[in-house]
Amino acid sequence: MALLRGVLDRLSIYLPILLMSLLALGSYYLVRNAPSVQAPEVVRPPRHDADYFMRDFAVRTFDETGRLQREIFGVEGRHYPDTDTLEIDKPRIRAISETGAITVATAERGLSNGDGSEVQLIGNAVVTREPTTGRSGQALPRMQFRGEFLHAYTNIERVRSDRPVILTRGDDVFTGDAMDYDNLQQVMVLRGRVHGTLQPRQGAAAR
């Protein structure tokens, strides 16, 4: 009995230490196996980096019937996926309307949307519509726009600019500080300091 009592006394001394050790091991196991809390991902804004380049290229767009709508040529092109735009060095754009009218645009630099229906022409920009026949059958003379910036909408046959432009229609010349031309409606709006030089038509007396 004395030996048993001595063993029990020693166990009672070390029991708290053993219990504390077991609790510590259990806590370590739970912490190690608990699912970790992930920090929320930081959403970074898309970078304006080109995802591909083209050199001495040509891009052609056709409608659902297979008719050629426009051609875009350039010395170098850079596509930016965040805005779906194509930046072009030395662009040359040729658009053909449903009536067959041909419009050619050139500039030092161009910025086109994904399908080429909207093009910003920057630096020595020129847009030329060759002579054609209107929807009602009337003859339309050659028309040309010149400026440091022209915004061409090839699908709706419209040209705009918020900078000085020179418009040549046949032999007539107009200038203005800003312009909005709608070829489908045959409406031209010039704003700012506007000046025009009209040449006499054949058979009309010069004034």
C-alpha atoms as a printed R data frame, in Angstrom:
    type eleno elety resid chain resno       x      y        z
1   ATOM     1    CA   MET     A     1   0.000  0.000    0.000
2   ATOM     2    CA   ALA     A     2   2.812  2.397    0.808
3   ATOM     3    CA   LEU     A     3   4.378  1.737   -2.650
4   ATOM     4    CA   LEU     A     4   1.066  2.307   -4.454
5   ATOM     5    CA   ARG     A     5   0.488  5.487   -2.494
6   ATOM     6    CA   GLY     A     6   3.927  6.717   -3.506
7   ATOM     7    CA   VAL     A     7   3.264  6.062   -7.188
8   ATOM     8    CA   LEU     A     8  -0.072  7.857   -6.993
9   ATOM     9    CA   ASP     A     9   1.571 10.797   -5.238
10  ATOM    10    CA   ARG     A    10   4.175 11.065   -8.031
11  ATOM    11    CA   LEU     A    11   1.487 10.796  -10.710
12  ATOM    12    CA   SER     A    12  -0.497 13.552   -9.040
13  ATOM    13    CA   ILE     A    13   2.619 15.750   -9.202
14  ATOM    14    CA   TYR     A    14   3.304 15.177  -12.943
15  ATOM    15    CA   LEU     A    15  -0.318 14.896  -14.108
16  ATOM    16    CA   PRO     A    16  -0.830 18.659  -14.630
17  ATOM    17    CA   ILE     A    17   2.389 18.784  -16.697
18  ATOM    18    CA   LEU     A    18   1.217 15.823  -18.833
19  ATOM    19    CA   LEU     A    19  -2.198 17.415  -19.365
20  ATOM    20    CA   MET     A    20  -0.632 20.741  -20.387
21  ATOM    21    CA   SER     A    21   1.640 18.922  -22.863
22  ATOM    22    CA   LEU     A    22  -1.323 17.097  -24.406
23  ATOM    23    CA   LEU     A    23  -3.279 20.352  -24.742
24  ATOM    24    CA   ALA     A    24  -0.296 22.043  -26.393
25  ATOM    25    CA   LEU     A    25   0.071 19.188  -28.893
26  ATOM    26    CA   GLY     A    26  -3.656 19.295  -29.674
27  ATOM    27    CA   SER     A    27  -3.586 23.053  -30.239
28  ATOM    28    CA   TYR     A    28  -0.584 22.710  -32.574
29  ATOM    29    CA   TYR     A    29  -2.391 20.011  -34.571
30  ATOM    30    CA   LEU     A    30  -5.534 22.115  -34.934
31  ATOM    31    CA   VAL     A    31  -3.621 25.217  -36.007
32  ATOM    32    CA   ARG     A    32  -1.568 23.253  -38.533
33  ATOM    33    CA   ASN     A    33  -4.605 21.616  -40.144
34  ATOM    34    CA   ALA     A    34  -7.009 24.567  -40.033
35  ATOM    35    CA   PRO     A    35  -7.827 26.051  -43.488
36  ATOM    36    CA   SER     A    36  -5.779 29.147  -44.157
37  ATOM    37    CA   VAL     A    37  -7.542 32.447  -44.764
38  ATOM    38    CA   GLN     A    38  -6.379 33.803  -48.137
39  ATOM    39    CA   ALA     A    39  -5.864 37.475  -48.565
40  ATOM    40    CA   PRO     A    40  -8.244 39.040  -51.098
41  ATOM    41    CA   GLU     A    41  -6.739 39.283  -54.557
42  ATOM    42    CA   VAL     A    42  -5.814 42.760  -55.692
43  ATOM    43    CA   VAL     A    43  -7.564 43.516  -58.981
44  ATOM    44    CA   ARG     A    44  -5.087 45.343  -61.162
45  ATOM    45    CA   PRO     A    45  -6.363 47.558  -63.959
46  ATOM    46    CA   PRO     A    46  -5.580 46.230  -67.451
47  ATOM    47    CA   ARG     A    47  -2.271 47.506  -68.822
48  ATOM    48    CA   HIS     A    48  -2.148 49.345  -72.135
49  ATOM    49    CA   ASP     A    49   0.377 46.971  -73.723
50  ATOM    50    CA   ALA     A    50   0.320 45.719  -77.304
51  ATOM    51    CA   ASP     A    51  -0.380 41.992  -77.623
52  ATOM    52    CA   TYR     A    52   0.798 41.706  -81.233
53  ATOM    53    CA   PHE     A    53   2.581 43.677  -83.945
54  ATOM    54    CA   MET     A    54   2.291 43.774  -87.742
55  ATOM    55    CA   ARG     A    55   4.709 45.195  -90.314
56  ATOM    56    CA   ASP     A    56   3.960 46.133  -93.920
57  ATOM    57    CA   PHE     A    57   0.485 44.696  -93.460
58  ATOM    58    CA   ALA     A    58  -2.944 44.798  -95.070
59  ATOM    59    CA   VAL     A    59  -6.255 44.058  -93.316
60  ATOM    60    CA   ARG     A    60  -9.445 43.621  -95.354
61  ATOM    61    CA   THR     A    61 -13.050 43.652  -94.132
62  ATOM    62    CA   PHE     A    62 -15.976 42.090  -96.013
63  ATOM    63    CA   ASP     A    63 -19.726 42.238  -95.407
64  ATOM    64    CA   GLU     A    64 -21.998 39.202  -95.047
65  ATOM    65    CA   THR     A    65 -22.361 38.915  -98.849
66  ATOM    66    CA   GLY     A    66 -18.598 38.862  -99.391
67  ATOM    67    CA   ARG     A    67 -18.406 42.423 -100.725
68  ATOM    68    CA   LEU     A    68 -15.148 44.212  -99.879
69  ATOM    69    CA   GLN     A    69 -15.928 47.081  -97.504
70  ATOM    70    CA   ARG     A    70 -12.512 48.434  -96.563
71  ATOM    71    CA   GLU     A    71  -8.782 47.826  -96.698
72  ATOM    72    CA   ILE     A    72  -6.271 49.086  -94.131
73  ATOM    73    CA   PHE     A    73  -2.572 49.225  -95.028
74  ATOM    74    CA   GLY     A    74   0.261 50.309  -92.744
75  ATOM    75    CA   VAL     A    75   4.013 50.325  -92.233
76  ATOM    76    CA   GLU     A    76   3.591 49.015  -88.678
77  ATOM    77    CA   GLY     A    77   0.544 48.198  -86.569
78  ATOM    78    CA   ARG     A    78   0.176 47.584  -82.823
79  ATOM    79    CA   HIS     A    79  -2.961 46.038  -81.336
80  ATOM    80    CA   TYR     A    80  -4.015 46.936  -77.771
81  ATOM    81    CA   PRO     A    81  -6.413 44.384  -76.240
82  ATOM    82    CA   ASP     A    82  -7.619 46.615  -73.375
83  ATOM    83    CA   THR     A    83  -9.235 49.041  -75.850
84  ATOM    84    CA   ASP     A    84  -9.412 46.731  -78.906
85  ATOM    85    CA   THR     A    85  -7.709 49.396  -81.009
86  ATOM    86    CA   LEU     A    86  -5.072 49.230  -83.726
87  ATOM    87    CA   GLU     A    87  -2.416 51.958  -83.783
88  ATOM    88    CA   ILE     A    88  -0.952 52.334  -87.281
89  ATOM    89    CA   ASP     A    89   2.144 54.085  -88.607
90  ATOM    90    CA   LYS     A    90   1.660 55.611  -92.079
91  ATOM    91    CA   PRO     A    91  -1.885 54.265  -92.543
92  ATOM    92    CA   ARG     A    92  -3.651 54.096  -95.888
93  ATOM    93    CA   ILE     A    93  -7.335 53.209  -95.710
94  ATOM    94    CA   ARG     A    94  -9.529 52.464  -98.715
95  ATOM    95    CA   ALA     A    95 -13.289 52.237  -98.111
96  ATOM    96    CA   ILE     A    96 -15.963 51.268 -100.641
97  ATOM    97    CA   SER     A    97 -19.563 52.268  -99.963
98  ATOM    98    CA   GLU     A    98 -22.673 50.297 -100.947
99  ATOM    99    CA   THR     A    99 -23.070 52.555 -103.982
100 ATOM   100    CA   GLY     A   100 -19.468 51.924 -105.067
101 ATOM   101    CA   ALA     A   101 -18.036 55.268 -103.954
102 ATOM   102    CA   ILE     A   102 -14.336 54.974 -103.111
103 ATOM   103    CA   THR     A   103 -12.801 56.935 -100.230
104 ATOM   104    CA   VAL     A   104  -9.076 56.893  -99.464
105 ATOM   105    CA   ALA     A   105  -7.550 58.183  -96.208
106 ATOM   106    CA   THR     A   106  -3.873 58.680  -95.315
107 ATOM   107    CA   ALA     A   107  -1.965 60.193  -92.373
108 ATOM   108    CA   GLU     A   108   1.273 59.981  -90.409
109 ATOM   109    CA   ARG     A   109  -0.473 57.952  -87.715
110 ATOM   110    CA   GLY     A   110  -3.861 56.325  -87.342
111 ATOM   111    CA   LEU     A   111  -5.942 54.847  -84.529
112 ATOM   112    CA   SER     A   112  -8.624 52.389  -85.633
113 ATOM   113    CA   ASN     A   113 -11.291 50.555  -83.645
114 ATOM   114    CA   GLY     A   114 -11.607 46.779  -83.847
115 ATOM   115    CA   ASP     A   115 -13.521 46.515  -87.141
116 ATOM   116    CA   GLY     A   116 -12.026 49.573  -88.872
117 ATOM   117    CA   SER     A   117 -15.336 51.442  -88.999
118 ATOM   118    CA   GLU     A   118 -13.923 54.379  -87.001
119 ATOM   119    CA   VAL     A   119 -10.457 55.787  -87.655
120 ATOM   120    CA   GLN     A   120  -8.677 58.777  -86.130
121 ATOM   121    CA   LEU     A   121  -6.109 60.230  -88.553
122 ATOM   122    CA   ILE     A   122  -3.302 62.243  -86.949
123 ATOM   123    CA   GLY     A   123  -0.640 64.328  -88.680
124 ATOM   124    CA   ASN     A   124  -0.954 65.453  -92.324
125 ATOM   125    CA   ALA     A   125  -4.347 63.748  -92.532
126 ATOM   126    CA   VAL     A   126  -6.038 63.535  -95.942
127 ATOM   127    CA   VAL     A   127  -9.410 61.991  -96.788
128 ATOM   128    CA   THR     A   128 -10.350 61.860 -100.484
129 ATOM   129    CA   ARG     A   129 -13.640 60.728 -101.961
130 ATOM   130    CA   GLU     A   130 -13.341 60.102 -105.667
131 ATOM   131    CA   PRO     A   131 -16.010 61.411 -108.106
132 ATOM   132    CA   THR     A   132 -19.150 59.302 -107.898
133 ATOM   133    CA   THR     A   133 -22.893 59.279 -108.446
134 ATOM   134    CA   GLY     A   134 -25.284 60.072 -105.593
135 ATOM   135    CA   ARG     A   135 -28.246 57.965 -104.522
136 ATOM   136    CA   SER     A   136 -30.597 60.064 -106.640
137 ATOM   137    CA   GLY     A   137 -28.337 59.781 -109.687
138 ATOM   138    CA   GLN     A   138 -26.689 63.203 -109.505
139 ATOM   139    CA   ALA     A   139 -22.982 63.518 -110.296
140 ATOM   140    CA   LEU     A   140 -20.829 64.228 -107.230
141 ATOM   141    CA   PRO     A   141 -17.420 65.828 -107.809
142 ATOM   142    CA   ARG     A   142 -14.182 64.761 -106.173
143 ATOM   143    CA   MET     A   143 -14.006 65.864 -102.529
144 ATOM   144    CA   GLN     A   144 -10.948 66.105 -100.303
145 ATOM   145    CA   PHE     A   145 -10.389 67.016  -96.648
146 ATOM   146    CA   ARG     A   146  -7.006 68.064  -95.242
147 ATOM   147    CA   GLY     A   147  -5.949 68.783  -91.665
148 ATOM   148    CA   GLU     A   148  -3.737 67.740  -88.801
149 ATOM   149    CA   PHE     A   149  -6.594 65.684  -87.351
150 ATOM   150    CA   LEU     A   150  -9.551 64.015  -89.039
151 ATOM   151    CA   HIS     A   151 -12.012 61.539  -87.521
152 ATOM   152    CA   ALA     A   152 -13.454 59.270  -90.217
153 ATOM   153    CA   TYR     A   153 -16.503 57.019  -89.795
154 ATOM   154    CA   THR     A   154 -16.398 54.700  -92.800
155 ATOM   155    CA   ASN     A   155 -19.703 52.863  -92.192
156 ATOM   156    CA   ILE     A   156 -21.810 56.012  -92.031
157 ATOM   157    CA   GLU     A   157 -19.607 58.024  -94.461
158 ATOM   158    CA   ARG     A   158 -18.901 60.854  -92.047
159 ATOM   159    CA   VAL     A   159 -15.801 62.978  -91.373
160 ATOM   160    CA   ARG     A   160 -15.356 65.250  -88.360
161 ATOM   161    CA   SER     A   161 -12.613 67.435  -86.930
162 ATOM   162    CA   ASP     A   162 -12.269 69.887  -84.062
163 ATOM   163    CA   ARG     A   163  -9.186 71.433  -85.677
164 ATOM   164    CA   PRO     A   164  -8.628 73.605  -88.778
165 ATOM   165    CA   VAL     A   165  -9.432 71.879  -92.057
166 ATOM   166    CA   ILE     A   166  -9.276 72.568  -95.784
167 ATOM   167    CA   LEU     A   167 -12.098 71.204  -97.918
168 ATOM   168    CA   THR     A   168 -11.818 70.984 -101.690
169 ATOM   169    CA   ARG     A   169 -14.989 70.088 -103.601
170 ATOM   170    CA   GLY     A   170 -14.380 70.038 -107.310
171 ATOM   171    CA   ASP     A   171 -12.720 73.416 -107.923
172 ATOM   172    CA   ASP     A   172 -14.238 75.072 -104.823
173 ATOM   173    CA   VAL     A   173 -12.150 75.468 -101.665
174 ATOM   174    CA   PHE     A   174 -13.422 76.037  -98.099
175 ATOM   175    CA   THR     A   175 -11.572 76.425  -94.813
176 ATOM   176    CA   GLY     A   176 -12.775 76.392  -91.212
177 ATOM   177    CA   ASP     A   177 -11.655 75.896  -87.620
178 ATOM   178    CA   ALA     A   178 -13.830 72.780  -87.199
179 ATOM   179    CA   MET     A   179 -15.948 70.607  -89.466
180 ATOM   180    CA   ASP     A   180 -18.668 67.966  -89.569
181 ATOM   181    CA   TYR     A   181 -19.447 66.419  -92.957
182 ATOM   182    CA   ASP     A   182 -22.231 63.866  -93.542
183 ATOM   183    CA   ASN     A   183 -21.857 62.347  -96.999
184 ATOM   184    CA   LEU     A   184 -25.117 60.369  -96.843
185 ATOM   185    CA   GLN     A   185 -27.146 63.512  -96.110
186 ATOM   186    CA   GLN     A   186 -24.862 65.717  -98.228
187 ATOM   187    CA   VAL     A   187 -24.578 68.197  -95.347
188 ATOM   188    CA   MET     A   188 -21.416 70.133  -94.496
189 ATOM   189    CA   VAL     A   189 -21.043 72.203  -91.317
190 ATOM   190    CA   LEU     A   190 -17.990 74.467  -90.913
191 ATOM   191    CA   ARG     A   191 -17.411 76.378  -87.681
192 ATOM   192    CA   GLY     A   192 -15.088 79.115  -86.473
193 ATOM   193    CA   ARG     A   193 -13.339 81.300  -89.035
194 ATOM   194    CA   VAL     A   194 -14.885 80.074  -92.266
195 ATOM   195    CA   HIS     A   195 -13.676 81.125  -95.705
196 ATOM   196    CA   GLY     A   196 -14.773 79.854  -99.111
197 ATOM   197    CA   THR     A   197 -13.663 80.314 -102.714
198 ATOM   198    CA   LEU     A   198 -16.261 79.328 -105.321
199 ATOM   199    CA   GLN     A   199 -15.233 78.914 -108.932
200 ATOM   200    CA   PRO     A   200 -17.765 79.867 -111.629
201 ATOM   201    CA   ARG     A   201 -19.522 76.942 -113.243
202 ATOM   202    CA   GLN     A   202 -19.250 76.333 -116.968
203 ATOM   203    CA   GLY     A   203 -21.554 78.703 -118.846
204 ATOM   204    CA   ALA     A   204 -21.830 81.069 -115.844
205 ATOM   205    CA   ALA     A   205 -20.291 84.523 -115.945
206 ATOM   206    CA   ALA     A   206 -17.423 85.095 -113.597
207 ATOM   207    CA   ARG     A   207 -17.930 87.779 -110.980
